[in-house]
Amino acid sequence: MSFEELDLDPSLDQALAKMGYQAPTTIQREAIPAAMDQRDILGCAPTGTGKTAAFLLPALQHLIDFPRVKPGPPRVLIITPTRELANQVHEYALALTEFTALHPICITGGIDYDLHEEMLEKNSDVLVATPGRLMEFIDSEQLDMRSIEFLIMDEADRMLDMGFINEMERVADEARWRLQTMLYSATLEGKGLERFVATVLKDPIRVDANPSRKESAKIVQWVHLADNIEHKQQLLAHLLNSKELERTIVFVKTRERLAELVAKLQSLDIQVCYLQGKMAQDKRNLSLERFKTGELNILVATDVAARGLDIDDITHVINYDLPYTSDVYLHRIGRTGRAGKKGIAISLVEAHDVKVLGKIERYTDQRIRRRSIDGLRAKNKEARVVSKKKKVKLTTAQKKAKAKKQLKKVKKKQKKS
């Protein structure tokens, strides 16, 4: 299937061609026709398989099919959990609307409030926003939510995890005149998300788009066992000094771990940039710019970068720390192997991480290969995780049969004695 078969406006086809896209991905083939029929969408697809275009293209097509009579406030609202993801969705929207008269804007925290206020006073068609800054404009009644026709929530489960449930419910209520709602994420799990979906979406079509073989299996994964933190640092330094690593993201659990690791790498003359939560916006932008332009090819990051960070040609992802949950692991490694390219994901695993590794392997339904480096082979063997057997509840009949069997054994012993 080609994009032309989706009956998109020629201006959108022209933009897609300029961006180098020739054929829709699985999630796009499944979701775009349903969305263009004005059905609510509950979309799920692995990171890097085209979710952004899956919700942007039908929304933009609607704006082209039903042009506004006079300038006004945004008609499409897209909410994302992080500033980085909001900026990337905005950049994508700008590229898709290059040959149209549509005007996308973006408002996030960390930017001067007056600048955003000025943007909202002018004509705009698509608004991409993070929850915190969006609520400021809703509370001050400077954003007319009655104009919203499309409400799109990207990485909705992540927003719920970050504690934005009240903001999300408020936005859905304020935009109650909307025609359509689309909710997207790489995972659609959890009771909180299920309850939210039930209240916000109307008779949605659920799109669970498994990628084709061409799209999947592009990420080679392996594990290096580490005896302790010093051994782990030696392994990481060896990997980062390898000529094979071209553009790499190293993931850590916390800001404290990030600070320690960055200092350690700098002491080894390994130059890196970094990204973490509660970081000044100008520093975040500078760090990402240095990484994107190739000035520095190693980015150390907490999981703030795991969702939606869309940087071309990331060759490697290294889990210096394994994440707390298996779905975050998928989000992390999804930074590489994007757009059909191959990628490599390496995890450095200490003994206390083996249990988490087992959960990841069960979640992904695969055993991740173990590898070793000459001179840095782990001295300790991989710990075996013993799973506790669940107690099976017996029926009344089974209990009677068991008691009868035990009674026979007792009588048999008594006869022998």
Buried (B, 14 or more C-beta within 10 A) or exposed (E): EEBEEBEBBEBBBBBBEEEEBEEBBBBBBBBBBBBBEEBBBBBBBBBBBBBBBBBBBBBBBBBBEEEBEEEEBBBBBBBBBBBBBBBBBBBBBBBBBEBBEBBBBBBBBBBEEEEBBEBBEEEBBBBBBBBEBBBBBBEEEEBBBEBBBBBBBBBBBBBBBBEBBEBBEBBBEBBEEBEBBBBBBBBBEEEEBEEBBEEBBEEBBBBEBEBEEEBBEBBBBEBBBBBEEEBBBBBBBBBBEEEEBEBBBBBBBEBEBBBBBBEBBEEEEBEBBBBBBEBEEEBBBEBBEBBBEEEBBBBBBBBBBBBBBBBEEBBBBBBBBBBEBBBBBBBBBBBBBBBBBEBBBBBBBBBEBBEBBBBBBEEBEEEBEEEEEEEBEBEEEEBEEEEEEEEEEEEEEEEEEEEEEEEEEEEEEEEEE
